[in-house]
């Protein structure tokens, strides 16, 4: 259920629209997830609950999520045009921007992932995953260098 604290004020509506724009940007930027931004902004769980119980408080939930959806659509249109332009003129700085965006989401994810506490096994799983991904990407880089794609 949508939390009551958000109210129906114009400020709340605009704030949710801005959240939607940021979430939509996450859908466009490579390596960044709109779902991560939704989780950071606290709308992921209510959205999942809404879709799981679609008939419960339907109109109330639609009114709550409407500005977020509009923001996502606005962002996807505008950001894709801007990124297309930047890819043509400044590819390397744009790639570093993407890396910064990915790294910028890590503190929020770390905080949210630890809401129910952490155990040593969670840290071990994280480290094993990091090592495994590094090895995988290292070998993929070597494979991709040898493959020639016709243009």
C-alpha positions in Angstrom: 0.0 0.0 0.0 1.2 3.5 -0.7 2.4 5.3 2.4 0.2 8.1 3.6 3.1 10.4 4.4 3.4 11.4 0.7 0.1 13.2 0.7 -1.4 14.7 -2.5 0.2 18.1 -2.5 1.7 19.6 -5.6 5.1 19.5 -4.1 4.7 15.8 -3.4 3.6 15.2 -7.0 6.6 17.2 -8.5 9.0 15.4 -6.1 7.7 12.0 -7.4 7.9 13.2 -11.0 11.6 14.1 -10.3 12.1 10.6 -8.8 10.6 9.1 -11.9 13.0 11.2 -14.1 16.0 9.8 -12.1 14.6 6.2 -12.3 14.1 6.6 -16.0 17.7 7.8 -16.4 18.7 4.6 -14.7 17.0 2.6 -17.4 18.9 4.5 -20.1 22.5 4.6 -18.6 24.4 1.4 -19.2 25.3 -0.4 -16.1 22.8 1.5 -14.0 19.5 0.1 -13.0 16.2 2.1 -12.7 15.3 -0.5 -10.1 18.3 0.5 -8.0 17.2 4.1 -8.1 13.6 3.0 -7.2 14.9 1.1 -4.2 17.1 4.1 -3.1 14.1 6.4 -3.4 11.8 4.0 -1.4 9.3 3.4 -4.2 10.4 -0.2 -5.2 8.7 -2.0 -2.3 5.4 -0.1 -2.6 5.5 -0.7 -6.4 6.0 -4.4 -6.0 3.2 -4.5 -3.4 1.0 -2.6 -5.8 1.6 -5.0 -8.7 1.2 -8.0 -6.4 -2.2 -6.7 -5.1 -3.3 -4.7 -8.1 -7.0 -4.5 -7.1 -6.3 -3.3 -3.6 -6.5 0.6 -3.4 -6.1 0.6 -7.2 -7.0 4.3 -7.9 -5.0 5.5 -4.9 -1.9 3.7 -6.0 -2.3 4.8 -9.6 -2.5 8.4 -8.4 0.6 7.9 -6.4 2.7 6.2 -9.2 1.4 8.3 -12.1 4.0 11.1 -11.7 6.7 8.5 -11.3 5.7 6.9 -14.6 5.4 10.2 -16.4 8.9 11.1 -15.1 10.3 7.8 -16.4 8.8 8.4 -19.8 10.1 12.0 -19.9 13.6 10.9 -18.9 13.7 8.0 -21.4 12.9 10.4 -24.3 15.1 13.3 -23.2 18.1 11.4 -21.8 18.3 9.1 -24.9 18.5 12.1 -27.2 21.2 13.8 -25.0 23.2 10.6 -24.7 23.0 10.0 -28.5 24.5 13.5 -29.0 27.2 13.0 -26.4 28.2 9.5 -27.7 29.0 11.2 -31.0 31.2 14.0 -29.5 32.5 12.8 -26.2 32.5 9.1 -25.8 35.3 8.7 -23.3 34.0 11.3 -20.8 30.6 9.7 -21.1 31.9 6.3 -20.3 33.6 7.7 -17.2 30.3 9.4 -16.3 28.6 6.0 -16.5 31.2 4.5 -14.2 30.6 7.3 -11.7 26.9 6.7 -11.8 27.4 3.0 -11.1 29.8 3.8 -8.2 27.4 6.4 -6.9 24.6 3.9 -6.4 26.7 1.6 -4.3 26.3 3.4 -0.9 22.6 3.4 -1.2 22.5 -0.2 -2.2 24.9 -1.1 0.7 22.6 0.7 3.2 19.5 -0.9 1.9 21.0 -4.4 1.7 22.0 -4.1 5.3 18.6 -3.1 6.7 18.1 -6.5 8.2 21.7 -6.9 9.3 24.8 -8.5 7.9 26.6 -11.7 8.6 30.1 -12.9 7.7 28.6 -15.2 5.1 27.1 -12.2 3.3 30.5 -10.5 3.1 32.1 -13.7 1.9 29.4 -14.1 -0.9 30.0 -10.5 -2.0 33.8 -11.0 -2.2 33.5 -14.3 -4.1 31.1 -12.7 -6.5 33.4 -9.8 -7.1 36.4 -12.1 -7.8 34.3 -14.3 -10.0 33.0 -11.3 -12.1 36.5 -10.0 -12.4 37.8 -13.3 -13.7 34.8 -13.7 -16.0 35.2 -10.2 -17.5 39.0 -10.6 -17.8 38.5 -13.8 -19.9 35.7 -12.2 -21.9 37.9 -9.2 -22.7 40.5 -11.6 -24.2 37.8 -13.5 -26.2 36.3 -10.3 -27.6 39.7 -9.1 -28.7 40.1 -12.2 -30.9 36.6 -12.1 -32.4 36.2 -9.9 -35.5 32.7 -8.5 -36.1 32.1 -7.6 -39.8 30.9 -4.0 -40.3 
